[in-house]
Amino acid sequence: MKKDAMASTKNAPNLPWVEKYRPATLNDLISHQEIISTINKFIKQNQLPHLLFYGPPGTGKTSTILAIAKQLYTPQQMSSMILELNASDDSGIGTVRGPILNFASTRTIFSGGFKLIILDEADAMSKDAQNALRRIIEKYTDNVRFCIICNYLSKIIPALQSRCTRFRFGPLAPEQILPRLDHVIDAEGVKVTEDGKKALMKLSDGDMRKVINVLQSTWMSFKNVTEETVYTCVGHPQPRDIETIVNWLLNTESIKEIYQKIQELKIQKGLALENILREVHLFVQRIELPHRVISKLIMRMAAIEERLACGCVEEPQISALISAFYIARNEVSIE
């Protein structure tokens, strides 16, 4: 990938890094070696089935099928042999009966082999469109192969799942992300500290796209990528802020004082209560409290998070969070 990446760096200086360093071949992909080796065997034996890629965002699903396409076709064939659609834009039955049916039913005169139809974000397709698609997959198998890409397998009807070979793309581990991250850092000449790298990988949750996007955003904003600048760029609470908030919740006597301090911190650093709550939940699990007390505290925090997800105003939920910790403190003192 290094030669391709460096060439693309010179040729497309304004391209976002996530596209500039997108893997060009199957060998450039950084993870899911079992999936890649299986697909390589299919290609070598000329037995490529219909494919269904599913898993969280940023785990290499689209990059994998684009790399397969580049391996199957020459640059001159790409436009005539590949149809790439995003189902979030064209999710209705009209798309299936229109562009997809037309492309699948026409044969190429001068090119051998099969065509490739890539349906990205297929979990946005309506049930009617998916039902119409299953017949097209069966009818034109000798002429075309489908690759269906989605985040949630449960939103794809069983009839489509059974017609495809399924591959799950799980979240990337830090040791898989780090080599590609280091390559982008070296190629772009970015100044990054070790704690900055750890912060990038922690906030990404295994999403390679998010790692590179946050890296670029932080570098463009601060010209220095450290733990503090990464957290500031994405508006996520820093570990020391969470430690301070938990200390207030466990040790400050005045409810009004705790409320004012949390509000001031939220406004000053532009934090969302939902992110604070998630990090407090992880921090609380490391505190030595009686199991009964901590389980009740986590249940109360879960109820607050549910209310926030439903669109409730943050201010009353801050009071609810303070109350949950006050109840936990009283339960500890009683025991």
Order of alpha helices (4+ residues) and beta strands (2+ residues): alpha-alpha-alpha-beta-alpha-alpha-beta-alpha-beta-alpha-beta-alpha-beta-alpha-alpha-alpha-alpha-alpha-alpha-alpha-alpha-alpha
